[in-house]
Amino acid sequence: MIISKIRSIITIMLIVGVAGAGVYVMKLRADNATLKANQLKLETAVAEQNKVLEQQKKDFNAILESNKKLNVLINTFKKDLEDLDQRFTKKNRDIGKLAIKRTEAIERIINKGGKNAARCIELASGAEHTEEELKATLKSKINPECPALANPNYVEHQ
């Protein structure tokens, strides 16, 4: 009797142990499936982030290149502005007095300069060069307000 009770208790403990182990294994499988799904999501996210980083590198390099071009353009404008300033302040020239003495000539010069300056602004804003502007190599044929911008093939002889 005692032996049969001990056998029953041992049998019940074995059944409970096997059932517990089975439940534990099923839990481990569920956890494993969840971990695999999370790993796939993580790998996908990492791949997407790598694509974003590559695009950011390309964008950054494009910005650097545009910045270099812009700096070249700014330096060209500075040089043109200095040249223009030298023309107006040559020999302590007083444009107001000169305009009173030679009204028609000054009006013609200022109108031509305004037209040239307007073309400079158009080109700086992205307008296309005309064939005449591209072919201009003589000083009499260039836009003197912004020769480096308006006439890229013109080389000033010093």
C-alpha positions as CSV (number, residue, x, y, z in Angstrom):
1,M,0.0,0.0,0.0
2,I,2.7,2.5,0.9
3,I,4.6,1.4,-2.1
4,S,1.7,1.9,-4.3
5,K,1.1,5.4,-2.8
6,I,4.8,6.2,-3.4
7,R,4.5,4.9,-7.0
8,S,1.4,7.0,-7.5
9,I,3.1,10.1,-6.1
10,I,6.2,9.5,-8.3
11,T,4.0,8.8,-11.3
12,I,2.0,12.0,-10.7
13,M,5.3,14.0,-10.2
14,L,6.6,12.5,-13.5
15,I,3.4,13.4,-15.3
16,V,3.5,17.0,-13.8
17,G,7.2,17.3,-14.6
18,V,6.7,16.1,-18.2
19,A,3.7,18.4,-18.6
20,G,5.7,21.3,-17.1
21,A,8.6,20.6,-19.5
22,G,6.2,20.5,-22.4
23,V,4.7,23.9,-21.5
24,Y,8.2,25.3,-21.0
25,V,9.3,24.0,-24.5
26,M,6.2,25.6,-26.1
27,K,6.9,28.9,-24.3
28,L,10.5,28.7,-25.6
29,R,9.3,28.1,-29.2
30,A,6.9,31.1,-29.0
31,D,9.7,33.3,-27.6
32,N,12.0,32.0,-30.4
33,A,9.3,32.9,-33.1
34,T,8.9,36.4,-31.6
35,L,12.7,36.9,-31.5
36,K,13.0,35.8,-35.2
37,A,10.3,38.3,-36.2
38,N,12.0,41.0,-34.2
39,Q,15.3,40.2,-35.8
40,L,13.8,40.4,-39.3
41,K,12.3,43.8,-38.4
42,L,15.6,45.0,-37.1
43,E,17.5,43.8,-40.2
44,T,15.0,45.6,-42.4
45,A,15.3,48.8,-40.3
46,V,19.1,48.6,-40.5
47,A,19.0,48.2,-44.2
48,E,16.7,51.2,-44.6
49,Q,18.9,53.3,-42.3
50,N,21.9,52.4,-44.4
51,K,20.1,53.5,-47.5
52,V,19.2,56.8,-45.8
53,L,22.8,57.3,-44.7
54,E,24.0,56.7,-48.3
55,Q,21.5,59.2,-49.6
56,Q,22.5,61.7,-47.0
57,K,26.2,61.3,-48.0
58,K,25.2,61.9,-51.6
59,D,23.2,65.0,-50.7
60,F,26.0,66.3,-48.5
61,N,28.5,65.9,-51.3
62,A,26.1,67.7,-53.7
63,I,25.7,70.5,-51.2
64,L,29.5,70.8,-50.9
65,E,29.8,70.9,-54.7
66,S,27.1,73.6,-55.0
67,N,28.8,75.5,-52.2
68,K,32.1,75.5,-54.1
69,K,30.4,76.7,-57.3
70,L,28.6,79.4,-55.3
71,N,31.9,80.6,-53.7
72,V,33.5,80.8,-57.2
73,L,30.5,82.9,-58.3
74,I,30.6,85.2,-55.3
75,N,34.4,85.7,-55.8
76,T,33.6,86.6,-59.4
77,F,31.0,89.1,-58.4
78,K,33.4,90.6,-55.8
79,K,36.0,91.1,-58.5
80,D,33.4,92.6,-60.9
81,L,32.2,95.0,-58.2
82,E,35.8,96.1,-57.4
83,D,36.4,96.8,-61.1
84,L,33.1,98.7,-61.3
85,D,34.0,100.7,-58.2
86,Q,37.4,101.6,-59.7
87,R,35.8,102.8,-62.9
88,F,33.4,105.1,-61.0
89,T,36.0,106.5,-58.6
90,K,38.8,106.9,-61.2
91,K,40.7,110.2,-60.7
92,N,38.2,111.5,-58.1
93,R,35.5,111.6,-60.7
94,D,32.2,113.3,-59.6
95,I,29.4,111.7,-61.6
96,G,26.9,114.4,-60.5
97,K,28.9,117.3,-61.9
98,L,29.7,115.3,-65.0
99,A,26.0,114.6,-65.6
100,I,25.2,118.3,-65.5
101,K,27.9,119.1,-68.0
102,R,27.3,116.2,-70.4
103,T,23.7,115.1,-69.8
104,E,23.1,113.2,-73.0
105,A,26.4,111.2,-72.9
106,I,25.9,110.3,-69.2
107,E,22.3,109.3,-69.8
108,R,23.4,107.0,-72.7
109,I,26.2,105.5,-70.6
110,I,24.0,104.9,-67.6
111,N,21.2,103.4,-69.7
112,K,23.7,101.0,-71.3
113,G,25.2,100.2,-67.9
114,G,21.7,99.5,-66.5
115,K,20.9,97.2,-69.4
116,N,24.2,95.4,-68.9
117,A,23.6,95.1,-65.1
118,A,20.1,93.7,-65.7
119,R,21.6,91.1,-68.0
120,C,24.1,90.2,-65.2
121,I,21.3,89.7,-62.8
122,E,19.5,87.5,-65.3
123,L,22.6,85.3,-65.8
124,A,23.2,85.1,-62.0
125,S,19.6,83.9,-61.7
126,G,20.2,81.1,-64.1
127,A,19.4,82.5,-67.5
128,E,21.2,80.8,-70.5
129,H,24.0,82.6,-72.3
130,T,23.4,83.9,-75.8
131,E,25.7,82.8,-78.6
132,E,27.1,86.4,-78.8
133,E,28.0,86.3,-75.1
134,L,29.7,82.9,-75.4
135,K,31.6,84.0,-78.6
136,A,32.7,87.4,-77.3
137,T,36.5,87.6,-77.0
138,L,37.0,91.3,-77.8
139,K,36.7,93.9,-75.1
140,S,34.3,95.9,-77.2
141,K,31.9,93.0,-77.5
142,I,31.7,91.9,-73.8
143,N,29.4,93.0,-71.0
144,P,31.8,95.2,-68.9
145,E,29.6,95.1,-65.8
146,C,30.2,91.4,-65.2
147,P,32.6,90.1,-67.9
148,A,33.5,86.8,-66.0
149,L,29.8,85.9,-65.7
150,A,28.4,87.2,-69.0
151,N,31.3,86.3,-71.2
152,P,33.0,83.1,-69.9
153,N,35.3,82.8,-73.0
154,Y,36.7,86.3,-72.6
155,V,40.2,86.5,-71.3
156,E,41.4,89.9,-70.2
157,H,44.8,90.9,-71.7
158,Q,46.9,92.7,-69.2
